[in-house]
Amino acid sequence: MLPALLLILLPAFLSAQIKVHPVAEYDFQFRYNTSSKVASPFHGISAGARVNIPTSNYFSFNLGLQYRYAFTNQTVAYYHIQKGDASLSDHNLEAPVTFGVRLPLKSGRRLFIDLGPTASFNMYSALKPNIDVLGYRTGESYDLHKAGKAQRWNLFGCGTLGYEFADLLTVKAGYRFGFLNQGSETETIKIHSITAAFIFNF
């Protein structure tokens, strides 16, 4: 009788606890190649959804899926274009998985810390030179996957500090570190980025 009752009540419990929230995020990236030469700062814009699974009043798991567009229009220092002026852009699908610690405050507000990895799948990376560089012609857009300069999968470690405004809005600021599989076959790009996110709690 008890197992049957639990099976009946469990879906109702989960539906009351698990919430799906829309997310909008911005990040400011610095990318370094293996010789520690920095690329121009990248801007990243992201949108998607997060699933919050509270395990207690103080702890939770968070799953997400979002699309991120990263771009720069300044001088770049990798892809074998050490002095080239070009536009670069990435289109990625990302799946963050984080563990959260929450501190309840007054009026339903909360302060929290989230830590965990993010897997990123690169759908498309493009380079568009503004001057002719190493055979790449001005004004043409080049698919870096076809050119052998980009791979699909990347992994980041993330840490964020946030503030939840009751049931309305969550504001987060964080730091991401990871490795980007772009460049030559023996080259890995390191990424450091500062992020700011808005999570809508409805």
Number of C-alpha atoms within 10 A of each C-alpha: 5 7 8 8 9 11 10 11 11 11 11 10 11 12 9 9 12 15 15 17 18 16 19 17 20 20 22 18 22 18 23 19 20 13 10 11 14 17 21 19 18 21 17 21 17 19 18 18 18 20 16 19 18 19 12 9 10 13 16 16 18 20 16 19 19 19 20 23 18 19 22 19 17 16 19 22 19 23 18 13 15 13 11 19 19 22 18 22 19 19 19 22 18 22 20 20 21 21 18 22 18 20 13 14 13 7 8 10 17 18 17 18 19 21 20 17 18 21 17 22 17 20 14 17 24 21 20 20 22 18 13 15 16 9 6 17 14 14 14 12 16 16 14 20 16 12 9 12 18 22 19 15 17 17 18 19 17 21 19 20 17 19 18 22 17 15 11 11 16 21 16 20 18 18 18 20 20 19 18 23 20 24 19 14 11 8 16 16 23 19 19 18 20 18 20 18 20 19 21 19 16 10
